[in-house]
């Protein structure tokens, strides 16, 4: 777990079971403001290798999955 600008980010191995990521690292970030979720999703998605959204799920109204231009996997969760 790390904190950047007051936002907690959970880091883990990208190749672990169930993450869907193949890189060496994945980061999970949770948002409770939809505007913040979309801002992060769009910014991380610039020049990304892949990105898409899914949901709703019981744990997230929207799940954004991004593999950024460096191969880092990002799972962005929005829930009210």
SEKE-669038 format. One record per residue (C-alpha): residue number from 1; chain; x, y, z. Coordinates in Angstrom, 2 decimals, m for minus. Each point is the difference from the previous one (the first is absolute). Example, Ala and Ser with C-alpha at 12.3 -4.5 7.8 and 13.67 -1.06 7.14 Angstrom:
<pts>
+-----+----+---------+---------+---------+
|   i | ch |      xx |      yy |      zz |
+-----+----+---------+---------+---------+
|   1 |  A |   12.30 |   m4.50 |    7.80 |
|   2 |  A |    1.37 |    3.44 |   m0.66 |
+-----+----+---------+---------+---------+
</pts>
This chain:
<pts>
+-----+----+---------+---------+---------+
|   i | ch |      xx |      yy |      zz |
+-----+----+---------+---------+---------+
|   1 |  A |    0.00 |    0.00 |    0.00 |
|   2 |  A |    1.26 |    3.47 |   m0.83 |
|   3 |  A |   m1.45 |    3.49 |    0.09 |
|   4 |  A |    0.40 |    2.58 |   m2.78 |
|   5 |  A |   m1.60 |    3.44 |    0.46 |
|   6 |  A |   m2.27 |   m1.40 |    2.70 |
|   7 |  A |   m1.21 |   m2.92 |   m2.16 |
|   8 |  A |    0.67 |   m3.52 |    1.29 |
|   9 |  A |    1.24 |   m2.45 |   m2.65 |
|  10 |  A |    0.23 |   m3.76 |    0.56 |
|  11 |  A |    2.92 |   m1.51 |   m1.94 |
|  12 |  A |    0.45 |   m3.66 |   m0.80 |
|  13 |  A |    1.50 |   m2.42 |   m2.48 |
|  14 |  A |   m1.64 |    0.33 |   m3.42 |
|  15 |  A |    0.24 |   m3.70 |   m0.77 |
|  16 |  A |   m1.92 |   m1.13 |    3.08 |
|  17 |  A |   m3.11 |   m2.09 |   m0.55 |
|  18 |  A |   m3.22 |    1.88 |   m0.58 |
|  19 |  A |    1.46 |    3.40 |   m0.89 |
|  20 |  A |   m0.21 |   m0.41 |   m3.78 |
|  21 |  A |    3.30 |    1.85 |   m0.37 |
|  22 |  A |    3.17 |   m1.51 |   m1.45 |
|  23 |  A |    2.53 |    2.72 |    0.97 |
|  24 |  A |    2.27 |   m0.02 |    3.01 |
|  25 |  A |   m2.14 |    2.42 |    2.04 |
|  26 |  A |   m3.63 |    0.94 |    0.42 |
|  27 |  A |   m1.50 |    2.84 |    2.01 |
|  28 |  A |   m3.52 |    0.22 |    1.43 |
|  29 |  A |   m1.59 |    3.35 |    0.80 |
|  30 |  A |   m3.50 |    0.59 |    1.40 |
|  31 |  A |   m2.02 |    3.16 |   m0.60 |
|  32 |  A |   m3.17 |    1.28 |    1.62 |
|  33 |  A |   m0.38 |    2.95 |   m2.40 |
|  34 |  A |   m0.93 |   m0.84 |   m3.58 |
|  35 |  A |    1.82 |    3.09 |   m1.37 |
|  36 |  A |    3.25 |   m1.10 |    1.66 |
|  37 |  A |   m0.40 |   m3.52 |   m1.39 |
|  38 |  A |   m0.48 |    1.23 |   m3.58 |
|  39 |  A |    2.84 |    2.51 |    0.28 |
|  40 |  A |    2.42 |   m2.73 |    1.13 |
|  41 |  A |   m1.31 |   m2.52 |   m2.55 |
|  42 |  A |    0.42 |    2.46 |   m2.88 |
|  43 |  A |    3.42 |    1.20 |    1.14 |
|  44 |  A |    1.45 |   m3.49 |    0.57 |
|  45 |  A |   m1.64 |   m1.13 |   m3.23 |
|  46 |  A |    1.97 |    2.48 |   m2.12 |
|  47 |  A |    2.30 |   m2.02 |   m2.27 |
|  48 |  A |   m1.08 |   m3.16 |    1.87 |
|  49 |  A |    0.60 |   m3.47 |   m1.41 |
|  50 |  A |   m3.61 |   m0.90 |    0.86 |
|  51 |  A |   m2.91 |    1.36 |    2.00 |
|  52 |  A |   m3.67 |   m0.70 |    0.57 |
|  53 |  A |   m2.71 |    0.28 |    2.62 |
|  54 |  A |   m2.21 |   m2.69 |    1.52 |
|  55 |  A |   m2.77 |   m0.20 |    2.55 |
|  56 |  A |   m2.03 |    0.47 |    1.93 |
|  57 |  A |    1.23 |   m2.47 |    2.59 |
|  58 |  A |   m0.90 |   m0.30 |    3.70 |
|  59 |  A |    3.38 |    1.55 |    0.92 |
|  60 |  A |    0.08 |    2.69 |   m2.72 |
|  61 |  A |   m2.56 |    1.88 |   m2.06 |
|  62 |  A |    2.72 |    0.47 |   m2.64 |
|  63 |  A |    3.28 |   m1.91 |   m0.37 |
|  64 |  A |    2.61 |    1.54 |   m2.29 |
|  65 |  A |    2.77 |   m2.35 |   m1.14 |
|  66 |  A |    3.02 |    1.67 |   m1.59 |
|  67 |  A |    3.41 |   m1.25 |   m1.07 |
|  68 |  A |    1.95 |    3.24 |   m0.31 |
|  69 |  A |    2.73 |    0.82 |   m2.50 |
|  70 |  A |    2.60 |   m1.46 |    2.40 |
|  71 |  A |   m1.81 |   m3.35 |    0.37 |
|  72 |  A |   m1.29 |    0.75 |    3.52 |
|  73 |  A |   m3.51 |   m1.34 |    0.66 |
|  74 |  A |   m2.51 |    2.32 |    1.68 |
|  75 |  A |   m3.30 |   m1.11 |    1.51 |
|  76 |  A |   m2.03 |    3.12 |    0.75 |
|  77 |  A |   m3.17 |   m0.48 |    2.04 |
|  78 |  A |   m2.83 |    2.49 |    0.36 |
|  79 |  A |   m2.68 |   m0.49 |    2.60 |
|  80 |  A |   m2.34 |    2.57 |    1.52 |
+-----+----+---------+---------+---------+
</pts>
